[in-house]
Amino acid sequence: MPEAWRPTPRSLDGWQRCRGELTGYLTRLVTREAVAEELAQQAALRMLEAEGVPRAPAELRAWLFRVATNLAVDHLRRHATWRERVLEDTRRRCEGDEAFVAESRLMRGSRRR
């Protein structure tokens, strides 16, 4: 029976070494540093909870970046859906407001001149 994976000082050291780079990478993906830090911490938790995490430093780094990328994509998908709903709701409300529609038409007409 294979030995269960447990975090070792080496794996925790590997996490600490790539943490700054990982957070910077995630910040570029999600554009908000606080969210990036949270996602990096979630990746670390997954490392502590998962089985079969690579032990070699380069493989551990690649594993962490892959997990963090997946977490960022999930985050972006969730929030893109939310933004789309808010925009659609706002558009419906504005289209139902005759005064808003009339003012918008006036503004568009003044930009064309």
RAFEN-V616515 format. One record per helix or strand. SS is the DSSP state (helix for helix, strand for strand). FROM is the first residue (numbers start at 0). TO is the last residue. If there is no record, write none. Layout:
BEGIN
SS & FROM & TO
SS & FROM & TO
END
This chain:
BEGIN
helix & 8 & 29
helix & 32 & 48
helix & 56 & 94
helix & 97 & 111
END
